[in-house]
Amino acid sequence: MNSISLENVHQNPRFANLISCILEVEDFRSDRNKVYSLECIIILAICALLGGANNIVEIANFGNDHKEWFMPLFGLKDRMPSHDTINAALGLVLPQQLELWLTIWLEGADNNINDHIKIDGKVIRTYSSDDPLCIVRGWIDRLKVVVGSVRVAKHSNEITAIPTLLDKLCLKGKIVTIDAIGAQKNIVSKIRAHGTDYLITLKGNQHQFYKDVKDYLIDVSEKTFDDIPANYSWSEDCDHGRREVREYWATDDIGWLEQKPEWAGLRNIALVKSTVVKKGKQAVAMRCYISSLPPHAARILCLSRAHWSIENKLHWHLDTAMDEDRSTIRKFNTPMNMSALRCFSLSKLHKSPINRSIQGKRNMITTSQSALWETLIN
């Protein structure tokens, strides 16, 4: 690695604030096991994840490969922490504390009440089917930040985890979007109790409610009844021989819905019709939504499409760049703490001034101390 002055590192206010946030995380190790400070281990893990490491052994190897910089930085004299030391330390840290303070540092004073929070779950595939590691996360695309996460309890599902996540988040004035798993009355009530609007996909898991909404919206789209007030918008994408037209209808004419009083704040229902033409073949798909927002089809178009950034800008990169799907970390709090560190590092990579892909940035950071430093403090 090329050299960055340690004096510049310690004097940098962003780095000092990061250390201050990490110092707020409780260290539950016994005094005799504190050869390395918790901030040393966490900063090493973050830098290693930025620089291409995907597991704890690789984090330890990254530290040894660059010990000429890390050892003076933290006043180490003999050696860098081993993978067992890193694993033991992360196993005792409370995930909610680590995630909270890392998120506070990422967000800083930027807490926009108009932010759009996307909520979705992800299963780590290497876990057993008897006790899977499923994490539900809240993602703000504007900040490229995971603002909260919850592990789904054993023998449970995302439906029980989402309310817990909602209670962790600062939601007032924001907009929450969830796929069909979130179409539950208690979840909608929880969102509204936080003073928040929602846009939630509605599918067959709501049986008669879904059928009533879908049938009505199809009538709206086909103009079966001309007197139904509805707002309309559309968009078109053409790329690589594929043409997709999306049409959106939204209406607040829902007084007839018998189930309306059961869904807190329900203000409009919407239909998205997607028509894809590729190689002369046409495919049509429809999705229904319920929302507490006004029936503006163009806005629903933007929100429904933006929701999937949690998949293609977070979960996809966690798998393809950081190999999360093949993680074999199992014990204590380490899996959730590694999840928080991966998400934090991915956020920094998204915001890095280096003009490369996520993997390209990691490759560059592996050999360039200046690239690591620019990415960490940016």
Secondary structure, 3 states (H helix, E strand, C coil): CCCCCHHHHHHCHHHHHHHHHHHCCCCCCCHHHCCCCHHHHHHHHHHHHHCCCCCHHHHHHHHHHCHHHHHHHCCCCCCCCCHHHHHHHHHHCCHHHHHHHHHHHHHCCCCCCCCEEEEEEEEECCCCCCCCEEEEEEEECCCCEEEEEEECCCCCCHHHHHHHHHHHCCCCCCEEEECHHHCCHHHHHHHHHCCCEEEEEECHHHHHHHHHHHHHHHHHHCCCCCCCCCEEEEEEEEECCEEEEEEEEEECCCCCCCCHHHCCCCCEEEEEEEEEEECCEEEEEEEEEEECCCCCHHHHHHHHHHCCHHHHHHHHHHHHCCCHHHCCCCCCCHHHHHHHHHHHHHHHHHHCCCCCCHHHHHHHHHHCHHHHHHHHHC
